[in-house]
Amino acid sequence: MLISLIIFLCDLGIGKGLKFFYFRQSSGALYRTTYAIDSTKAEILVFGSSRANHHYVPGIFEDSLHHTFYNTGRDGNFTLYNCAIFESIISRYQPKMIIMDINPEELGYEIKSYERLSSLLPYYEDHKEIRKIVASRSPFEKIKLFSAIYPYNSTLLTIAMGNFEFNKKRKPDIKGYVPIFKKMNSHKWDTIRIEKATTDEKKAEALKQMITSCKQRKIDLYFVQSPNYNITLKNDFNDFILELCKTNDITYLNFSNDSEFANNPQYFADRIHLNDEGARIFSNLVIKQIKGNLPPYRQAMVGP
């Protein structure tokens, strides 16, 4: 009993210390997640993974649409993470517009997409709206969360860096947007073939809940697929997104193989990420679609 008590007190004390410094961060990916969940009041929000984080330039949207903008995208975090962040935000306030940057292939079942929900663990205690998604990581998640240290597992170095002022210069962001300035070296096109696969029902339900929440609150919702330098063939996941948007009258802007980017490797940092130059061009194209200067649906299948 004495050993158990010592372990409990150590876990509690260390966990409380980690929590204190976690929420004191002022830069980096962890800070941006906290800001998105607890602080942003932007009228336009973009959600998604690294492609969202690096592809949508806030100043361009704000200057053109005359609404405040914040980029909530986070590297390596996909549908379930983004739906959880969305639910947290709308529990605080009602934005005017949501842009969901989605790569249809992420809708398939992958164990790593559940493992990466660990980025939401620090918010589990204070944000009941994300608990269902966090609990989907494993049947034992609620038990693990009795530990005060567990939510901050493997983040000690990142927390330390986020508390240093120089990290703001090392990892700068502009209202959540993180620009990439390098250019892709290889110019050879590749074709991506997606084998027939089953859509993950938990991810599908999370997207449907996002659509329902936006409809109930009269929030404009756009699904967007960012440009690739690869040529992505039509696949079952894409069909699911198309049908979901058609059924719910949601605009789906598909730039995956758009000719504006397919012949211009100088717009890419690598095969799936735009650099800052490409992001600025892409942001303007998205805005034109939103403002109705182009048809509401764009599907360009470009061949090599």
N, C-alpha and C positions, 0 to 999 in steps of 0.2 A: 504493500500500500504506500509506503514511504517513497519507494522508487517511482511508482506510478504518479504520485503527487509531484515529485520533482520533474519528471518528464512533462507532465501537464503544464506546470508553471513555466518551465523553460520554453515550451512550444508557444504558450500564450504570450510570454514576454517578448520573445524574438519576433513572433508574428505581428504583435502590436507595433514594434519598432519598424519592421519592414513596411507595414501599412502606412505609418506616419511618413516615411521617406518616399514611398511610392506616390502618395498624393501631394507631395511637395515638389515633384518634378515640374520643370518649366520648359522642357524641350524633349524632342524625340517621339517615337511612335507611341510609347505608353502614355505620354502626356497628351498627345493628340486624341487618343481614344477617350481619356478622361475628359478632355475639353468637349468632345463631341457629345458624350453622355450627359455631362453635368452643366455645361456652360453656354454652348453656342445658342444663339437666337437668330441665326441666319434665315432669311426667307427662302433661299434656294439651297438645297443640300444634294451633294452627289455621294453615292454609296458604291462600294466595290472593293476589289483587291488592289494590287499594285498598278494595274492598268487604269483604275480610277484615280489613284493617288498621283500618278505621273502624267495624266492626259487632260485634265480639266483645269484651266487657268482662271482663278477667281476674278482677277481684275477685268478680264475680257467679258465675262458674264455680267459683272456688276455694271460696267460701262454701257453695255448694250441693252440689258434687260431692266436696269435701274432697280435692282433688288440686291440686298446683301447676300453673300455666298460663302459657303464653307465646304471644304472637301474632306469628307470623313474616310476616304479610302485608306486601306492599310495592307501592306505587302503580305501575301500569303494567307489572307483571311477572306473567306468566300461567302456563299449565300447565307448560311445559318448565322454567322457572325454579323453580317450586314443587317439581317432582319432583326437580330437582337438589339443592335445599336439603334435601328429605326424605332423599335418599340419603346426603348428608353427615352428617346428624344420626344416622341409624340405624347409621352406621359407628362412632359413638362410644358410644351407649347405646340402650336400648330404652324408648321412652315407652309409656304405657298406652293412650293414645287419640289418634287423629288425626282432625281435622275438616278436610276439604278443601272450602273454599268455591269453588264453580265456577260460572261463567257458561257454559252450553253453547256459546254462539256463539263463544267463544274457541278452540274446537276446530277451526275452519276455518283454512285456510292463509292467513297474512298475513305478508308479509315483515318488517313492523315487529316482530312477535312474536319473530323471530329476531335482529333488530338489537338488541332490548332485552336479549338475553342477555349483552350487554357488561357488565352489572352483576355477572356471575359471573367475569369475566376475572381480577380480582385473586386469585382462589382457585384458579386452574387449576394452578399450579405445585405447590401443597401438598396438593391434594385430588383424587386420581386418580378418585374416584367420580363427579365431575362432568364429566370431560374429554370423554366421548362426547357429552353434550348441548351443551357449549360448542363442540365441533368442528362441530356441525351448523349453526353460523352461516354458514359458507362453506367451500368446498374449500381455501381458503388460510389458514384460521385458525391451523393449527399453525405455518405459516411466519411469519405476523405475530407470533406469540407468541415468536419468537426475540428480539424487541425487548423490553427491560426497561421501556420507557416505555409501550408499547402498551396494557397492561392498565389504565392509569390515564388514558388519553386522555379529555379533556373533563371531568375530575373535579377539577381543581386547586382551583377556588374552593370546591367542596363539601368537599374534604379540609381546606382551610384553616379553614372554618367549623366543621367537626366537631372541630377541635382547640382551639377556644376554649370556655371555661367558660360564657360567657353564652349559647351556642347551646342549652344544656340548657333554659334558660328560654324561648328563642325557639321551639324545636321540641321541646316536652316529649312524652314517651310514658310509658305506664303498662304495664310488662311487654310492650312492643311495640305496645300499643293506642294509637292516636292519635285522641283525641276531636275531633269537629267540633261547634261550638256554634251555628252559624248555622241559620236556617230558610229553606226554599225560598220564593221569591216567587210563582212561577206555580203556579196550582192546576188548570190545564187538563190533562185526561188526553190522552195520545197512545197510539196503538196501534203497536207495533213489529212489522213483518212481516219475517221472515227468509226470503229466497229459498232455493230448493233449492240445496244446496252439498255438497261432498265433505269428509268429515272428514280432517284432516291425520293421516296414518298415524304420523308420529313422535310426535305428541302422544298419539294413541290408545295406542301401545305404551308410552309413559312412564307413562300412567295404569294400564295393565294391570300394569306392573312394580311400581308402588306397591301395588296390590292384592295381588299375589303376595308381596311383602316383608312386608306386614302379616299375611297369613295364616300365613306361615312363622314369624313371631315372635309370633303370637297378640296382635296389637295391634288394638284396636277401631277400625274405620274408618267414618266417616260422610261421605257427600257431601251438601253443603248448597248450595242456591241461595238467596241473600239476596233480600229484598224489593226490588221496583222500584215506582216510582210510575207508570211506564208499564205498559200492558197488553201482555205479550209473548205472541204467538200460538204455538201448538204448532209445532215445527219439527224438521227432520231431526237436528240436533245434540242436541236434547232426547231424541229417540227413542234415539239412540246411548247416552246416559247411562243412560236407563231400562233398556235391554237389558243394558248392562254391569253395572249394579247387580243386576238380576234374575238374571243368569247366575252372578254371584259371591256372591249372597246378602248384598249390601251395602245398608244403609239409605240411602235418598235422601230428604232432607227438602227439599221444594220450596216455598219461600215467595215465589216470584217475583211472584205476583199475589194474595197472601194478603189476605183481607178485613180483617185487623187493621190493615193499613197503607194499603190502597188509598183509603180515605176520610179519611185523616189526613195531609195535607201537612205538618203541624207536626212530624211525625216525621222529615222529610227535610231534608237540606242542599241537595240537588239531586235530579234525577229517578232517579239510580241509587245515591245514597249516603245512608244514614241519618245523622242528627245524633246527638249523645250521648243525648238522650232516647229516640229510636227504637232506638238500639243497645242500651240497657238493657232495653227491652221485648222486643226480638228475642232477646237473650241468654237471657232467662228462658224464652221460648218454645222455644228450641233445647234448653235444659236439661230442660224438661218432656218433650220428645220422647225425649231420651236416657234419662231416668229411667223411661220407660214409662207416664207419666201420660196420654199421648195415643196414638192409633194410630201404628204405626211409619212410616206413609207419609202425607204430607199434600200434596194437590194441590188448590189452590183457584184456579180460573179466574174472576176477578171482572170483570164488565163495567161500563162507565161508566153 
